[in-house]
Amino acid sequence: MIIDDEPAMLTIMQRLLYKIDGVEVVTSFQHIKDALLFTQKEMVDIAFIDIMIADESGLDLARQLRARQADLEIVFVTSHREYAVDAFATYPLDYMVKPVSPKRLTQTVERVKAKKRKADSEKPVKMSSNRLIVKALGGFEVSSLEAGEVKFISKKSQELFALLLLQRGRAVSKDRVIDEMFYDMPLENAGGYLNTIVYQLRKVLQPHGLKSIIRSFDEQYMVEMDQVEVDFISFESYIKSKEEWNENTVKTAIEWDARFAGDLYESKAYTWAVLEQEALALRYHDFAVRLVRWLLEYNQLTQAILVARKLVSRNELDVEGNTLLLQAYRLAKDDTSFHKHYQQFSKLYHEEMGSFPLIEQEVMKFYKK
């Protein structure tokens, strides 16, 4: 947090801090009252405070902030050398005279990091037993077993979480995040905004005991997946297992078909997700086709019709899906549905493609009867 009554100084400090790895500028203020209001509900690791803020005392502000948060690190940044003795009565981490040296600022931040690492290493490790449940097929919903829905502060913090999940536990660089999510924003502004939404994301996960799963290091970001269950990742693992189906195991396949409620992040305008959406849609198509064929072979016609209809609803011009649906109607001896669907599909295909669809011969023979 930065408190300084000079807007130019706030901008300079934000830019300098943005260049230091692992630093998030949560907020900045020109007035003491705003800083005090903010810290009634929020906590930060470091406060950079001007000695004189308008006509008020930064020293008094530092005392009040320290009273609220004993482990808060105070760094005074000022043009007033004469206040140094008084300033050190508040036990600040550092006292910098403007203009601030980037090297000195980096050294100060590194001291805070070192103290924090030492303090963290001395604490007993507590792993939250809670888990996040992510439903990304057909939309984007995030909840936890113990605390319910995750209520994202902003659309961008939700988008960042979606982008990180798509890495499946791998790290993604800060540059790539900015390119994907803030391509229309000046680089300096984008870096500061990214710091803000990382902070927002951790904040909304804190009530769920999962703030620490969002990691940042070496200008990279990632989600630790040990306590996160994501439907599209689980679906991919299932289809890769190539489980042999029988009367018992096919139930799991049918359940997965039902869980595939729509495309990845459906209704979200995430341009960076388009290729993944298409790839996952193809995987589902192949899975569903294989499932319908199994169901037809073992005469589970009602379920076969349901899955085939879903295939067709996803792509009305899908010849393979329409063929399987017609075959299911044929085997179920549902002549009315067979003729009605073939007429609808043929008409649509001809209108869109300028030709008639190539349907398997056995289906055509039945249609001609």
C-alpha positions as CSV (number, residue, x, y, z in Angstrom):
1,M,0.0,0.0,0.0
2,I,1.3,3.5,-0.9
3,I,0.1,6.7,0.8
4,D,1.4,10.0,-0.6
5,D,-0.5,13.2,-1.4
6,E,1.5,13.7,-4.7
7,P,-0.2,11.9,-7.6
8,A,3.1,11.9,-9.5
9,M,4.8,10.1,-6.6
10,L,2.1,7.5,-6.4
11,T,2.6,6.8,-10.1
12,I,6.4,6.6,-9.8
13,M,6.3,4.2,-6.8
14,Q,3.8,2.0,-8.6
15,R,6.0,1.8,-11.6
16,L,9.1,1.0,-9.6
17,L,7.3,-1.6,-7.5
18,Y,5.8,-3.2,-10.6
19,K,9.3,-4.0,-11.8
20,I,10.1,-6.0,-8.6
21,D,9.2,-9.7,-8.9
22,G,6.6,-10.9,-6.4
23,V,5.3,-7.5,-5.4
24,E,1.6,-6.6,-5.7
25,V,0.5,-3.0,-5.3
26,V,-2.8,-3.6,-3.6
27,T,-3.9,0.0,-3.5
28,S,-2.7,3.6,-3.1
29,F,-4.1,6.7,-1.4
30,Q,-3.6,10.5,-1.2
31,H,-5.5,10.9,2.1
32,I,-5.0,9.3,5.5
33,K,-8.6,8.7,6.2
34,D,-8.9,6.6,3.1
35,A,-6.0,4.5,4.1
36,L,-7.4,4.0,7.6
37,L,-10.8,3.0,6.2
38,F,-9.1,0.4,3.9
39,T,-7.1,-1.2,6.7
40,Q,-10.3,-1.7,8.8
41,K,-11.0,-4.7,6.6
42,E,-7.8,-5.4,4.6
43,M,-4.2,-6.3,5.5
44,V,-1.0,-5.7,3.6
45,D,2.6,-6.6,4.1
46,I,4.3,-3.2,3.5
47,A,3.0,0.3,3.7
48,F,5.0,3.0,1.9
49,I,4.1,6.3,3.7
50,D,5.1,9.9,3.1
51,I,6.0,11.8,6.3
52,M,3.8,14.7,5.4
53,I,0.5,13.9,3.7
54,A,-1.2,17.2,2.9
55,D,-1.4,18.9,6.3
56,E,-1.5,15.6,8.3
57,S,1.2,13.5,9.8
58,G,2.4,10.2,8.2
59,L,4.0,9.4,11.5
60,D,0.6,9.4,13.2
61,L,-0.8,7.2,10.4
62,A,2.1,4.8,10.8
63,R,1.3,4.4,14.5
64,Q,-2.4,3.8,13.9
65,L,-1.7,1.2,11.2
66,R,0.9,-0.6,13.4
67,A,-1.7,-0.7,16.2
68,R,-4.1,-2.5,13.9
69,Q,-1.5,-4.8,12.4
70,A,1.5,-5.5,14.5
71,D,3.5,-7.2,11.8
72,L,3.0,-4.5,9.2
73,E,6.3,-3.3,7.7
74,I,6.5,0.6,7.5
75,V,8.7,2.3,4.9
76,F,8.8,6.1,5.0
77,V,9.3,7.8,1.7
78,T,9.8,11.5,2.0
79,S,11.5,14.7,1.0
80,H,11.9,15.7,4.7
81,R,15.2,14.5,6.1
82,E,14.7,16.4,9.3
83,Y,11.9,13.9,10.4
84,A,14.3,10.9,10.4
85,V,14.8,10.8,14.2
86,D,11.0,11.0,14.9
87,A,10.3,8.5,12.2
88,F,12.5,5.8,13.7
89,A,10.5,6.0,16.9
90,T,7.8,4.0,15.1
91,Y,10.4,1.3,14.2
92,P,10.1,1.4,10.4
93,L,11.8,-1.1,8.2
94,D,13.3,1.8,6.2
95,Y,13.5,5.5,5.6
96,M,13.9,6.7,2.0
97,V,14.5,10.2,0.8
98,K,13.0,11.2,-2.6
99,P,13.9,10.6,-5.4
100,V,13.7,6.9,-4.6
101,S,16.5,4.7,-5.9
102,P,15.2,1.6,-7.7
103,K,18.1,-0.4,-6.2
104,R,17.4,0.7,-2.7
105,L,13.7,0.0,-3.1
106,T,14.5,-3.5,-4.4
107,Q,16.8,-4.1,-1.4
108,T,14.1,-3.0,1.0
109,V,11.5,-5.3,-0.6
110,E,13.9,-8.2,-0.5
111,R,14.4,-7.6,3.3
112,V,10.6,-7.9,3.7
113,K,10.5,-11.1,1.7
114,A,13.4,-12.6,3.8
115,K,11.6,-11.8,7.0
116,K,8.3,-13.2,5.7
117,R,10.0,-16.5,4.6
118,K,11.7,-16.9,8.0
119,A,8.4,-16.3,9.8
120,D,6.5,-18.7,7.5
121,S,9.2,-21.4,8.0
122,E,8.7,-21.2,11.7
123,K,4.9,-21.6,11.6
124,P,3.4,-25.1,11.7
125,V,2.2,-26.1,8.2
126,K,-1.6,-26.3,8.0
127,M,-3.1,-27.7,4.9
128,S,-6.8,-26.9,4.4
129,S,-9.0,-29.9,4.1
130,N,-11.3,-27.9,1.9
131,R,-11.5,-28.5,-1.9
132,L,-12.5,-26.3,-4.8
133,I,-15.1,-27.7,-7.2
134,V,-14.9,-26.1,-10.7
135,K,-17.6,-26.7,-13.3
136,A,-16.2,-25.2,-16.5
137,L,-18.3,-27.4,-19.0
138,G,-21.2,-25.3,-20.1
139,G,-20.2,-22.2,-18.1
140,F,-17.9,-21.3,-15.2
141,E,-18.9,-22.0,-11.6
142,V,-16.5,-22.3,-8.7
143,S,-17.4,-23.4,-5.2
144,S,-15.9,-25.2,-2.2
145,L,-17.2,-28.1,-0.1
146,E,-17.2,-26.0,3.1
147,A,-17.8,-22.4,2.1
148,G,-20.1,-22.6,-1.0
149,E,-19.8,-20.4,-4.0
150,V,-16.7,-18.4,-4.7
151,K,-17.8,-14.8,-5.3
152,F,-15.3,-13.2,-7.6
153,I,-14.7,-9.5,-7.0
154,S,-14.3,-8.7,-10.7
155,K,-14.7,-10.4,-14.1
156,K,-11.0,-10.1,-14.7
157,S,-10.1,-12.0,-11.5
158,Q,-12.5,-14.7,-12.6
159,E,-10.9,-14.7,-16.0
160,L,-7.4,-15.0,-14.5
161,F,-8.5,-18.0,-12.5
162,A,-10.0,-19.6,-15.7
163,L,-6.7,-18.9,-17.6
164,L,-4.6,-20.5,-14.8
165,L,-6.8,-23.6,-14.6
166,L,-6.3,-24.1,-18.3
167,Q,-2.6,-24.6,-17.6
168,R,-3.5,-27.7,-15.6
169,G,-1.0,-27.0,-12.8
170,R,1.8,-25.5,-15.0
171,A,3.1,-22.0,-14.6
172,V,2.3,-19.2,-17.0
173,S,4.4,-16.1,-17.5
174,K,3.3,-12.6,-16.5
175,D,4.0,-11.5,-20.1
176,R,1.6,-14.1,-21.5
177,V,-1.1,-13.3,-19.0
178,I,-0.8,-9.6,-20.0
179,D,-0.8,-10.5,-23.8
180,E,-3.9,-12.7,-23.4
181,M,-6.0,-10.6,-21.0
182,F,-4.8,-7.0,-21.3
183,Y,-3.7,-6.7,-25.0
184,D,-5.6,-3.4,-25.4
185,M,-4.0,-1.8,-22.3
186,P,-0.6,0.1,-22.0
187,L,2.0,-2.3,-20.6
188,E,2.7,-0.3,-17.4
189,N,-1.1,-0.1,-16.6
190,A,-1.6,-3.8,-17.4
191,G,1.2,-4.8,-15.0
192,G,-0.4,-2.8,-12.1
193,Y,-3.9,-4.1,-12.9
194,L,-2.6,-7.7,-13.0
195,N,-1.2,-7.3,-9.5
196,T,-4.6,-6.0,-8.4
197,I,-6.5,-8.9,-9.8
198,V,-4.1,-11.5,-8.3
199,Y,-4.7,-9.8,-5.0
200,Q,-8.5,-10.0,-5.6
201,L,-8.3,-13.7,-6.5
202,R,-6.4,-14.6,-3.4
203,K,-8.9,-12.5,-1.3
204,V,-12.0,-14.4,-2.6
205,L,-10.3,-17.7,-2.0
206,Q,-9.3,-16.8,1.6
207,P,-12.7,-17.6,3.2
208,H,-12.4,-21.0,1.6
209,G,-9.0,-21.5,3.2
210,L,-7.4,-21.8,-0.2
211,K,-5.7,-18.4,-0.7
212,S,-2.3,-20.1,-1.0
213,I,-3.1,-22.2,-4.1
214,I,-2.5,-19.0,-6.2
215,R,1.3,-18.9,-6.5
216,S,3.5,-16.3,-8.1
217,F,7.3,-16.6,-8.6
218,D,9.9,-15.5,-11.1
219,E,7.3,-13.4,-12.9
220,Q,5.1,-16.5,-13.3
221,Y,1.7,-17.5,-12.0
222,M,0.1,-20.9,-11.3
223,V,-2.7,-22.7,-9.4
224,E,-1.7,-25.6,-7.2
225,M,-4.1,-28.3,-8.2
226,D,-3.9,-30.6,-5.2
227,Q,-7.1,-29.2,-3.7
228,V,-8.9,-28.3,-6.9
229,E,-11.3,-30.6,-8.8
230,V,-12.0,-29.4,-12.4
231,D,-14.6,-31.1,-14.5
232,F,-12.9,-30.8,-17.9
233,I,-9.5,-32.0,-16.5
234,S,-11.3,-35.0,-14.9
235,F,-13.1,-35.7,-18.2
236,E,-9.9,-35.7,-20.1
237,S,-8.4,-38.1,-17.6
238,Y,-11.4,-40.4,-18.0
239,I,-11.3,-40.6,-21.7
240,K,-7.6,-41.1,-21.7
241,S,-8.0,-44.1,-19.5
242,K,-9.8,-45.9,-22.3
243,E,-11.8,-47.9,-19.8
244,E,-13.4,-51.0,-21.3
245,W,-17.2,-50.7,-21.1
246,N,-19.6,-53.4,-19.8
247,E,-23.0,-53.3,-18.2
248,N,-21.4,-51.9,-15.0
249,T,-18.7,-49.6,-16.2
250,V,-20.8,-47.9,-18.9
251,K,-22.7,-46.2,-16.2
252,T,-19.7,-44.0,-15.6
253,A,-19.5,-43.1,-19.2
254,I,-23.2,-42.1,-19.2
255,E,-22.6,-40.0,-16.1
256,W,-19.8,-38.2,-17.9
257,D,-22.0,-37.6,-20.9
258,A,-24.5,-35.9,-18.6
259,R,-21.8,-33.8,-16.9
260,F,-20.6,-32.5,-20.3
261,A,-23.2,-29.8,-20.2
262,G,-21.7,-27.6,-22.8
263,D,-18.5,-26.3,-24.2
264,L,-15.5,-25.2,-22.1
265,Y,-16.2,-21.8,-20.4
266,E,-19.4,-21.5,-22.5
267,S,-20.9,-18.0,-22.7
268,K,-17.5,-16.5,-21.6
269,A,-15.8,-14.4,-24.3
270,Y,-12.4,-15.8,-23.6
271,T,-10.6,-15.6,-26.9
272,W,-7.5,-17.3,-25.5
273,A,-9.7,-20.4,-24.8
274,V,-11.0,-20.9,-28.3
275,L,-8.4,-23.6,-29.4
276,E,-8.9,-25.5,-26.1
277,Q,-12.7,-25.3,-26.5
278,E,-12.5,-26.8,-30.0
279,A,-10.1,-29.5,-29.0
280,L,-12.3,-30.5,-26.0
281,A,-15.4,-30.5,-28.2
282,L,-13.7,-32.9,-30.6
283,R,-12.8,-35.2,-27.7
284,Y,-16.3,-35.2,-26.5
285,H,-17.7,-35.9,-30.0
286,D,-15.4,-38.9,-30.4
287,F,-16.3,-40.1,-26.9
288,A,-20.1,-39.7,-27.5
289,V,-20.0,-41.4,-30.9
290,R,-18.2,-44.4,-29.3
291,L,-20.8,-44.4,-26.5
292,V,-23.8,-44.4,-28.8
293,R,-22.3,-47.3,-30.9
294,W,-21.8,-49.3,-27.7
295,L,-25.4,-48.6,-26.5
296,L,-26.8,-49.6,-29.9
297,E,-24.7,-52.8,-30.0
298,Y,-26.1,-53.8,-26.5
299,N,-29.6,-52.7,-27.3
300,Q,-29.8,-49.8,-24.8
301,L,-31.8,-47.8,-27.3
302,T,-33.4,-45.2,-25.1
303,Q,-30.0,-44.1,-23.8
304,A,-28.5,-44.2,-27.2
305,I,-31.2,-41.9,-28.6
306,L,-30.6,-39.4,-25.7
307,V,-26.8,-39.3,-26.4
308,A,-27.3,-39.1,-30.2
309,R,-29.8,-36.3,-29.8
310,K,-27.2,-34.4,-27.7
311,L,-24.6,-34.9,-30.4
312,V,-27.0,-33.5,-33.0
313,S,-28.0,-30.6,-30.8
314,R,-24.4,-29.6,-30.6
315,N,-24.0,-29.7,-34.4
316,E,-27.1,-30.0,-36.6
317,L,-24.9,-30.8,-39.7
318,D,-23.0,-33.6,-38.0
319,V,-23.5,-36.5,-40.5
320,E,-22.1,-39.0,-38.0
321,G,-24.3,-37.9,-35.2
322,N,-27.4,-37.7,-37.4
323,T,-26.7,-41.2,-38.8
324,L,-26.4,-42.7,-35.3
325,L,-29.7,-41.0,-34.3
326,L,-31.5,-42.4,-37.3
327,Q,-30.0,-45.9,-36.6
328,A,-31.3,-45.6,-33.0
329,Y,-34.8,-44.7,-34.3
330,R,-34.6,-47.6,-36.8
331,L,-33.7,-50.2,-34.1
332,A,-36.3,-48.8,-31.8
333,K,-38.9,-49.2,-34.6
334,D,-39.8,-45.6,-34.2
335,D,-40.8,-45.0,-37.8
336,T,-42.4,-41.6,-37.2
337,S,-39.3,-40.1,-35.5
338,F,-37.1,-41.7,-38.1
339,H,-38.9,-40.2,-41.1
340,K,-39.4,-36.8,-39.4
341,H,-35.7,-36.4,-38.4
342,Y,-34.4,-37.6,-41.8
343,Q,-36.6,-35.0,-43.6
344,Q,-35.5,-32.2,-41.3
345,F,-31.8,-33.1,-41.5
346,S,-31.8,-33.5,-45.3
347,K,-33.5,-30.2,-45.8
348,L,-31.2,-28.4,-43.5
349,Y,-28.1,-30.0,-45.0
350,H,-29.1,-29.2,-48.5
351,E,-29.8,-25.6,-47.6
352,E,-26.5,-25.1,-45.8
353,M,-24.2,-27.3,-47.9
354,G,-25.9,-27.3,-51.3
355,S,-26.1,-31.1,-51.5
356,F,-27.7,-34.0,-49.8
357,P,-26.0,-35.8,-46.9
358,L,-24.3,-39.1,-47.3
359,I,-26.2,-41.4,-45.0
360,E,-25.2,-45.1,-44.4
361,Q,-26.9,-47.4,-46.8
362,E,-28.8,-49.4,-44.2
363,V,-30.4,-46.2,-43.0
364,M,-31.3,-45.1,-46.5
365,K,-32.8,-48.5,-47.3
366,F,-35.1,-48.3,-44.2
367,Y,-36.1,-44.7,-45.2
368,K,-37.1,-45.9,-48.7
369,K,-39.4,-48.6,-47.4
